[in-house]
Amino acid sequence: MEINELAESEILEVGLLENNADLLVIESDEHIELIVKALSSKTRRQILQCIRAGPMDVSNIAATLDMTEANISAQIKKLEEAQLIFCEYSSGKHGVRKISKIKYNQLLLQFS
């Protein structure tokens, strides 16, 4: 994760991915707090790294990170609440698969 301070505009830039496809500018203190809390977890940052190349379901993320599906599901919920990812549901072999995708490639946190 890259962090660059932009003195002229008083914006802290947090780049989640290397490309600049989508951008979210956050000005609400509450939303900034949710995002900072979400990014404070190493596991949640690892999940973001896993899905940066493309969507993944909970079981594949869990296998990649060698963690339980229950833990990954709980962490994904926090990332969803912070609006850093979005999830879709599709049919799987044993029920419904929850597929996670990156929502934004970059975040700008503006402190007023």
C-alpha positions as CSV (number, residue, x, y, z in Angstrom):
1,M,0.0,0.0,0.0
2,E,1.3,3.4,-0.9
3,I,0.7,6.6,1.1
4,N,1.6,10.0,-0.4
5,E,1.0,13.3,1.3
6,L,-0.1,16.1,-1.0
7,A,0.7,19.3,0.8
8,E,-0.9,21.8,-1.6
9,S,-4.3,20.2,-1.6
10,E,-4.3,18.8,2.0
11,I,-5.3,15.3,0.7
12,L,-3.9,12.1,2.0
13,E,-3.8,9.6,-0.9
14,V,-4.0,5.9,-0.2
15,G,-3.5,3.8,-3.3
16,L,-4.9,0.3,-3.0
17,L,-3.9,-0.9,-6.5
18,E,-1.4,0.1,-9.0
19,N,-3.8,1.2,-11.7
20,N,-6.1,4.3,-11.4
21,A,-9.4,3.0,-12.8
22,D,-11.8,4.1,-10.1
23,L,-11.4,6.8,-7.4
24,L,-13.4,7.4,-4.2
25,V,-13.0,10.7,-2.4
26,I,-14.0,10.4,1.3
27,E,-14.7,13.5,3.4
28,S,-16.9,12.1,6.1
29,D,-15.1,11.5,9.4
30,E,-17.3,8.4,10.0
31,H,-16.4,6.9,6.7
32,I,-12.7,7.7,7.1
33,E,-12.8,5.9,10.5
34,L,-14.5,2.8,9.0
35,I,-11.8,2.7,6.3
36,V,-8.9,3.2,8.6
37,K,-10.2,0.5,10.9
38,A,-10.7,-1.9,8.0
39,L,-7.2,-1.3,6.7
40,S,-5.7,-1.7,10.1
41,S,-6.1,-5.4,9.9
42,K,-3.3,-7.4,8.2
43,T,-5.8,-10.1,7.3
44,R,-8.1,-7.6,5.6
45,R,-5.2,-6.1,3.7
46,Q,-4.2,-9.6,2.6
47,I,-7.8,-10.1,1.3
48,L,-7.6,-6.9,-0.7
49,Q,-4.3,-8.2,-2.2
50,C,-5.9,-11.5,-3.1
51,I,-8.8,-9.9,-4.9
52,R,-6.9,-7.2,-6.6
53,A,-6.2,-9.3,-9.7
54,G,-9.8,-10.4,-9.9
55,P,-12.9,-11.6,-8.0
56,M,-12.6,-14.5,-5.6
57,D,-15.0,-16.4,-3.5
58,V,-14.6,-16.9,0.3
59,S,-13.4,-20.5,0.0
60,N,-10.6,-19.6,-2.5
61,I,-9.5,-16.6,-0.4
62,A,-9.5,-18.8,2.7
63,A,-7.4,-21.5,0.9
64,T,-5.0,-18.9,-0.4
65,L,-4.4,-17.3,3.0
66,D,-4.6,-20.6,4.9
67,M,-7.4,-19.4,7.1
68,T,-10.9,-20.6,7.9
69,E,-13.9,-19.6,5.8
70,A,-15.6,-18.2,8.9
71,N,-12.7,-15.9,9.6
72,I,-12.5,-14.7,6.0
73,S,-16.3,-14.1,5.9
74,A,-16.1,-12.0,9.0
75,Q,-13.2,-9.9,7.6
76,I,-15.0,-9.5,4.2
77,K,-18.0,-8.1,6.1
78,K,-15.8,-5.4,7.6
79,L,-14.4,-4.5,4.2
80,E,-17.9,-4.3,2.8
81,E,-19.0,-2.1,5.7
82,A,-16.1,0.2,4.9
83,Q,-17.3,0.2,1.2
84,L,-13.8,-1.0,0.0
85,I,-15.3,-4.1,-1.7
86,F,-18.6,-5.4,-2.9
87,C,-19.8,-8.9,-3.0
88,E,-22.1,-10.9,-5.4
89,Y,-23.7,-14.2,-4.9
90,S,-23.7,-17.1,-7.4
91,S,-24.7,-20.8,-7.3
92,G,-22.0,-23.2,-6.2
93,K,-21.6,-26.9,-5.7
94,H,-22.8,-26.8,-2.1
95,G,-25.0,-23.8,-2.0
96,V,-24.4,-20.1,-2.7
97,R,-20.9,-18.7,-3.3
98,K,-20.0,-15.2,-2.1
99,I,-17.7,-13.6,-4.6
100,S,-15.7,-10.5,-3.5
101,K,-14.5,-7.8,-5.8
102,I,-12.5,-4.6,-5.3
103,K,-14.8,-1.6,-5.4
104,Y,-12.2,1.2,-5.8
105,N,-8.6,1.2,-7.0
106,Q,-7.8,4.4,-5.1
107,L,-9.0,6.3,-2.1
108,L,-8.5,10.0,-1.3
109,L,-9.1,10.9,2.3
110,Q,-9.7,14.7,2.5
111,F,-9.3,16.3,5.9
112,S,-11.0,19.6,6.2
